[in-house]
Amino acid sequence: MLVKEYRICMPLTTEEYRVGQLYTISKHSHQESEKGEGVEVVKNEPHEDPVHGPGQFTEKRVHLSSGVSLGVGIPGSGVSLGVDVPGSGVPREPADSHSLQCSFLPKFSIYIETKYEDNCGDSENIFHSDKILGDHEVSFLDIAFDEIPERYYRSLEDPRFFSSAKTGRGPLREGWRQHTKPIMCSYKLVSVKFEVWGLQTRVEQFVHKVIRDILLIGHRQAFAWVDEWCGMTMEEVRRYEQETQEATNELIGLVAPAISVSEVGQPTATHSAPSSAPSTPLSDEAPEFLAPPKTRPRKKSAPETLTLPALRERAGAE
């Protein structure tokens, strides 16, 4: 199991961040859905977790046509996790979660624990967890100056150039974390386990690279879209989330086979391979099914992005 801690600072308060995160995930999921392919929301309702307290339970079903994508709903978290694999489009950002496991890859699991604080990421030992064995790597992710895959770069979403008309925040300059107010940090402790002898280390490192890119892209979008969601209450963003999910489900068409990913308990510790395990040749390249996705040309007409006023107008007309 490979454990890393990511710290992502944002020029927001934690209250603003929670609203912006929900808005960003909903909008992005709708943008990346198309006929027969995307994320169908099966259930999205309040939930009381015995450990984590009140939150939102979401159950999502992934419909496949051109590639494979994993999605899951987590009780007590209010949001969902998405990890994209070749051919599934632009990544979605992972958020608060418990232990996750894929039904068709039973030896693969991701555990993400998240905490938010109104600081610049300088809290030490914020995770007091018995799941951490020994030291783990701490990585600060800079939404403005860390590189992202070129195919996902959009100049309008670049924090180095974006300036918010409503809040006056941005552009972000070198060293912005030390002098920007307000500022908050999302601390994410990510544990990845892939119990396949001969592939474990390489696959776990690759998945962490994918998660890093997802975190950077998702947080860049949340800031670049701040003028769209700034001022929304939690009730309003939940309404937007519901209306966008209905529009996304309609867009998908629900015609393709689906794979569901369900919540499971915390996975057990990694075991070594049995003596009878087959020999797996190693190479310098990632397994073919985990290779970085090839650039897929965008459609001539990108999927429609529905704003909250447009969705309300459409609902009234119906």
N, C-alpha and C positions, 0 to 999 in steps of 0.2 A: 504494500500500500504506500502511495506517495502522497505526503501531506504538505500543503503550502498555504500560507496566509497572504491574502491580497488586501491592500488598503487603497481605496479609491476615494479621493477627496472631490467634493463638489462645491461650487459657489452658491450654496443653498442652505436653508435650515433643514433639520430632520423632518419637520412637519411638511415643508414644501417638497422634500425628496419623496416622501411616501405617495403624495398625490402625483408627482411627475413620473414616478416609476410605473404606477398603474396605467397612466395615460400612454406612456411610451410603449409598454408591452402590448397594449390593445391596438394602438395605431400601427405598430410595426407588423404584428401578426396579420392584420387586415391587408396591409400593403403587399405582403409576401405570399398571400393566398391566391389561388386561381382555380379554375374549374377542375374538380377532381383531386386537388392537392392542397393541403393546408392543415390547420389545426381546428378541429371542431370542439366547441365547448359544450360538454354534456351536462355539467353541473357547476354552479357557482353560487354558494350560499354561506351565510355566517356559520361559524363553527367555534365551539369552546373546547380548546385543547387542555387536558388535565395538567400539562407541564408548562406550555408556552402561553396559556391564557386565550383570550378572545382573538379570533382571526377570521379568515375566509377560506373555506374549502372549495377547491376547484378540481374538477375532473375533466381532462382533455383527451381527445382521441385524435391520433395522427393519421391522416389519409395520405397514402403514397401513390405516386405515379412515376416520377422521373428519378426518385432517389429515396433515401432513408433519413428520417428525422425522429428524434426521441423527445417526447413531452410528457409532463406529469403534473398533477395537481397535489398540493400539499396542505393538510389541515394546519391551522394555526399560523400560516405564513402570509396569507393575503395575496400571494402572487404565485407564479409558476416557473418551472425550470425548463429550458430548452437547450438541447445540445445537438447541433447539426452535423450530419455526416454527409459524404459526397453527394452532390446533386440536389440538395434541399434548399438552396437559396441563401439569403443573408442570415447570419446567426441571430438568435434571440437571446436576451440577457437572462442568466440565471439569477434567482433571488433567494430569499430566506427559504430554508428547507430542512427536512429531516433526511432519513436514509432513503435512497432511491435505488431501484433495481429494474433492469429490463427483462421482460418475460422471455424474449427470444435470445438474450445473452445472459443467462443466469449467473455467470461468474464475473459479470461486470457490474460495478456499483459506484455511485458518486454520493458523497455525503458533504453537504454544505451547511455550515452554521454561520449566521450573519448577525452582527450587532451594529447599531448606528450610534454615533456620538457627535455632538457639536464641537469638534476640534479638528486640527489639521493632521490627524493620524498619528499623534504622539503618545497614545495610551499604550503602555506596555502590559503584556500578560493579560489582555482583555478576555481571552478565552481560558477559563480554568476548567479544562476538560480532561477526563481520564482516558479519552480516546486518543490523545496525543502521546506518542511514545518517543521520548527524547526530543531533541531540538528539531524545529521545522523552519523552512525558508520563509522569510518575510519579504514580500515584494510590493513596493509602492508603484501604483499605476497612475501615470499623469495623463489625463484626458486630452490635454493640449499638445504635449510634446512627445509622447510615446508613439512609435510607429504602429500602424495598422495595415493589414493586407491592402495592396493598392486597389484591388477590385471593389473594395468597400468604401473607398474614400469619396466623399462628396464635399466640395468646397463650402456649400451652405451650412454644413454641419461641422466645420472646422472651428474649434473654440479659439484659435489664434486670430481669427478674423471676425467671428460672430459677435454682434453687439445687440443686447436685448433692448427693444424699444420701451417695454413696460417696466423693466426693473433697472435699466441702466447698467447692467452687469456685462462684462466682457468689453473688448477682447481680452483673453488671458495672456499675460506676458511671462517671460522667464521668471521663476521664483514666485509665481502668483500664490502658491499655498501659504507662504509666510506673511503676506500682507493683505490678502483678500478677506473681506467681511461682507455678508456672513460666510461661514465655511463649516462643512460637516464632513464626516468620513464614514464610509461603509466598510466595515471590517468583515472579511469573508474567510473563513477557515474551510479549505477545500481538501477533502480526502478522496482519492481516486484509487479504486482497486480493480484489477483485471487478472483474475486467477487462471491464467493459461500459461503453462510452463513453456519457457522459451520465448514468450512474447511479452511477458508482464511488464518489464521495465520500459521497453520501447513504447508500448501502447499507453501506459500511464503517463509518460512524459508527453506524448502526442496529445492526449486528452487535455492535459493541463495547458498546453499551448492553445488549443481551441477555446478553452474556457477563458484564458487571458484575453484573447481577441474579442470574445463575446462581451466580456465586461467592459472593455474599452469602447467598443462600438455602441453598446447600449447606453452607457453613461454620456458619451458625446452627444447622442441623439436627445437624451433627456434634457440636456442643457440647451441644445440648439432649438428645441421645440418649446422652450420655457414660455414664450409669449402666447402659445396656444393653450397651455394648461394653467398658467399663473392666475391666481384668483379663484380657481375652482375649489369648492368644498369637497370633502370626502364623499358626501352623498351625491354630488354632481358627477364626480369622476367615476363612481360606481355605476351611475346611470349611463354615462358615456360608455363604460366598459360593457355593460349589458347590451346596449344598442349596437355597438360595434361588433360584439360577438354574434348577435343575430344576423347582422349583415354579412359577416364572414362565413357563417354556416350556410347562408343562402348562396354566397359566391362559390363556395366549395362544391355545392351541388350534392354532396353525400352520395357519390356514385362509385368511389374507389374502395378496394379492400382496406381495412383499418387495422392498426396495431395499437393496443392499449398498454400503457405502462402504469403499474400500480405501486402504491406506497407499501414498503415492507419495513420490518424491524431493522435495527442497526446490524449490519453484516458482521459475521464473526471474523476473528483474526485470520490473516493469510496463512495457509498451510503450504508446505512444500509439496512438490509433485510426487506422486507415487513412483516406485521404482519401475513400474511397468509403463510409465508414460512414454508415448512415442517421441522420438528425437525430432526436434524442429530446427531446420537450418536457419541460421541468423544471417541477416544482410544489413547493409547500411540504410536501406529504404524502409519506410513504414509499410505495413501490410497493405495489399492492394485495396481492401475494403475500407481502410482508414487513411488512404492517401488524400492529400489536400484536394478539394474539389476543383475541377477545371472551370475556367471562366465560362459562364453560360451567358450568351448574348441576351440582353433585355428585350422584352417584347416591344413592338413599335408603339403600342399603347399600354402604359403601365397601369396596374390595377388602381381603380378609383380609391382615393382616400376620402372617407366620409368624416366630416367634422360634426361636432355635437349639434349645431343649429341645423345642418343638412339632414341629420338623422331624425331630429325631432319633426322637421317639416315633412319628411317622407312618412314618418309614423302617423302624422295627422292626416295626410292625404289618403292613407289606407283606411 
